[in-house]
Amino acid sequence: MNLIFIGPRGVGKSKISRKLSKLTGMSVISTDMIAVYELGGMSISEYINANNGNWQLFRDLEFSILKKIENCKNIILDCGGGIIFDIDENGIEILSNRKVSILKNIGKIIQLDGDHTYLVNKVSNDPTRPTLSSKEPYAETLRRRTIFYRSIADYSTTIDMRDPDELTKRILSHFPNLKP
């Protein structure tokens, strides 16, 4: 069984993925790291800026990455915060049925969430994270996206008041077949 982590920026998907990898022996694949590789080392921020803020180009790249790893086995997939979205013709972020379908075929989707005030403060001043949109504050993006994350998740949990080791154990207890 494969595990897929979705959720907002800064929630700890990468950290929890690495901890689970050490406990289970499963390999971690990061969609954002593959994207940077496929962009020739260009950061996601640089790519978005170079394309005049056209997020759909990046969402198409994510789709091609998911197609390439669709048949991988025994992996933990650490997804970027927008992996389940596309951009419509009006520039509005929408749920991506094409990407969600592939994610569901890959494995079990785990949604991580956390206190939105904490997450906004954590990622607001991080220059390595591209600006999502000038149309709405990140707190509003978080609120809107959380509804979609929960709607497709096989399992949802919050990072609030849990240390990463405790959260990892909680996830393992929900998926007992992963234990080494």
C-alpha positions as CSV (number, residue, x, y, z in Angstrom):
1,M,0.0,0.0,0.0
2,N,1.2,3.5,-0.8
3,L,0.5,6.6,1.3
4,I,-0.1,10.1,0.0
5,F,0.2,13.2,2.1
6,I,-1.8,16.2,1.2
7,G,-2.4,19.4,3.1
8,P,-1.4,23.0,3.3
9,R,2.1,24.5,3.0
10,G,4.1,24.2,6.2
11,V,1.9,21.6,7.9
12,G,4.7,19.0,8.1
13,K,4.0,16.6,5.2
14,S,7.7,16.2,4.4
15,K,8.7,15.7,8.0
16,I,6.1,13.1,8.7
17,S,6.8,11.3,5.4
18,R,10.5,11.0,6.3
19,K,9.6,9.7,9.8
20,L,7.2,7.1,8.4
21,S,9.9,6.1,5.8
22,K,12.4,5.3,8.6
23,L,9.8,3.2,10.4
24,T,8.4,1.3,7.5
25,G,11.3,1.1,5.0
26,M,9.0,2.7,2.3
27,S,10.6,5.2,-0.1
28,V,9.6,8.9,0.0
29,I,8.9,10.7,-3.3
30,S,8.3,14.5,-3.2
31,T,6.3,16.0,-6.0
32,D,7.9,19.4,-5.4
33,M,11.4,17.9,-5.5
34,I,10.7,16.1,-8.8
35,A,9.3,19.4,-10.2
36,V,12.5,21.2,-9.3
37,Y,14.5,18.5,-11.0
38,E,12.3,18.5,-14.1
39,L,12.6,22.3,-14.2
40,G,16.4,21.9,-14.4
41,G,17.0,23.1,-10.9
42,M,14.7,26.2,-11.2
43,S,12.7,26.7,-8.0
44,I,9.0,26.6,-8.2
45,S,8.9,30.3,-7.2
46,E,11.3,31.1,-10.1
47,Y,9.2,29.1,-12.5
48,I,6.0,30.8,-11.5
49,N,7.6,34.2,-11.8
50,A,9.1,33.4,-15.1
51,N,5.7,32.4,-16.4
52,N,4.0,35.6,-15.2
53,G,2.2,33.9,-12.3
54,N,0.6,31.3,-14.6
55,W,-0.1,28.5,-12.0
56,Q,-1.8,26.3,-14.5
57,L,1.5,25.6,-16.2
58,F,2.8,24.3,-12.9
59,R,-0.4,22.3,-12.2
60,D,0.1,20.6,-15.6
61,L,3.7,19.7,-14.6
62,E,2.3,18.2,-11.4
63,F,-0.1,16.1,-13.5
64,S,2.7,14.8,-15.7
65,I,4.7,13.9,-12.5
66,L,1.8,12.0,-11.1
67,K,1.4,10.1,-14.4
68,K,5.1,9.1,-14.2
69,I,4.8,7.7,-10.7
70,E,1.3,6.3,-10.9
71,N,2.5,2.7,-10.9
72,C,5.2,3.0,-8.1
73,K,4.9,0.6,-5.2
74,N,5.8,0.8,-1.6
75,I,6.1,4.6,-1.5
76,I,5.1,7.6,0.6
77,L,4.2,10.4,-1.7
78,D,4.9,13.9,-0.2
79,C,2.7,16.3,-2.2
80,G,2.9,20.0,-2.7
81,G,0.1,22.0,-1.1
82,G,-1.7,22.5,-4.4
83,I,-1.4,19.0,-5.8
84,I,-5.2,18.5,-5.9
85,F,-6.0,21.7,-7.8
86,D,-6.1,23.1,-11.3
87,I,-6.8,26.7,-12.4
88,D,-9.9,27.3,-14.5
89,E,-10.3,29.7,-17.5
90,N,-11.1,32.5,-15.1
91,G,-8.0,32.0,-13.0
92,I,-9.9,30.4,-10.2
93,E,-8.4,27.4,-8.3
94,I,-10.6,24.3,-8.6
95,L,-10.5,20.7,-7.6
96,S,-8.5,18.7,-10.2
97,N,-10.5,15.6,-11.0
98,R,-7.7,14.4,-13.2
99,K,-5.1,14.6,-10.4
100,V,-7.4,13.3,-7.7
101,S,-8.2,10.3,-9.8
102,I,-4.5,9.4,-10.1
103,L,-3.8,10.0,-6.4
104,K,-6.7,7.7,-5.5
105,N,-5.1,5.0,-7.8
106,I,-1.7,5.5,-6.2
107,G,-2.7,4.8,-2.6
108,K,-4.4,6.0,0.6
109,I,-4.6,9.8,0.9
110,I,-3.8,11.3,4.3
111,Q,-4.7,14.9,4.9
112,L,-2.7,16.8,7.5
113,D,-4.1,20.0,8.9
114,G,-3.0,22.5,11.6
115,D,-3.9,25.7,13.2
116,H,-4.4,28.2,10.3
117,T,-3.0,31.2,12.2
118,Y,0.2,29.2,12.9
119,L,0.5,28.1,9.3
120,V,0.0,31.6,7.9
121,N,2.7,32.9,10.2
122,K,5.0,30.1,9.4
123,V,4.9,30.4,5.6
124,S,4.3,34.1,5.1
125,N,7.9,35.2,5.4
126,D,9.4,32.2,3.6
127,P,10.9,33.5,0.3
128,T,11.3,30.0,-1.0
129,R,7.5,29.6,-1.2
130,P,5.9,31.2,-4.3
131,T,3.0,33.6,-3.9
132,L,-0.2,31.7,-4.4
133,S,-2.3,34.6,-5.6
134,S,-2.7,38.3,-5.1
135,K,-6.5,37.8,-5.1
136,E,-6.9,36.6,-1.6
137,P,-4.9,36.4,1.7
138,Y,-3.3,33.0,2.5
139,A,-5.7,32.5,5.5
140,E,-8.6,32.5,3.0
141,T,-6.8,30.1,0.7
142,L,-6.2,27.8,3.6
143,R,-9.9,27.9,4.7
144,R,-11.1,27.2,1.1
145,R,-8.5,24.5,0.4
146,T,-9.1,22.6,3.6
147,I,-12.7,21.7,2.5
148,F,-11.3,20.1,-0.6
149,Y,-8.4,18.3,1.2
150,R,-10.9,16.7,3.6
151,S,-13.3,15.8,0.8
152,I,-10.8,13.4,-0.9
153,A,-8.9,12.1,2.1
154,D,-9.1,8.5,3.3
155,Y,-7.8,9.7,6.7
156,S,-7.5,13.2,8.2
157,T,-5.6,14.3,11.2
158,T,-4.3,17.5,12.7
159,I,-0.8,18.3,13.8
160,D,-2.0,20.5,16.6
161,M,-0.5,19.7,20.0
162,R,1.2,16.5,18.7
163,D,4.8,16.0,18.3
164,P,5.9,14.4,15.0
165,D,6.7,11.0,16.6
166,E,3.2,10.8,18.2
167,L,1.6,11.8,14.9
168,T,3.6,9.2,13.1
169,K,2.5,6.5,15.6
170,R,-1.1,7.6,15.1
171,I,-0.9,7.2,11.4
172,L,0.8,3.8,11.7
173,S,-2.0,2.7,14.0
174,H,-4.6,3.7,11.4
175,F,-2.7,1.7,8.7
176,P,-1.5,-1.4,10.6
177,N,-0.3,-3.1,7.4
178,L,2.5,-0.6,7.2
179,K,4.3,-1.8,10.3
180,P,7.8,-3.2,9.6
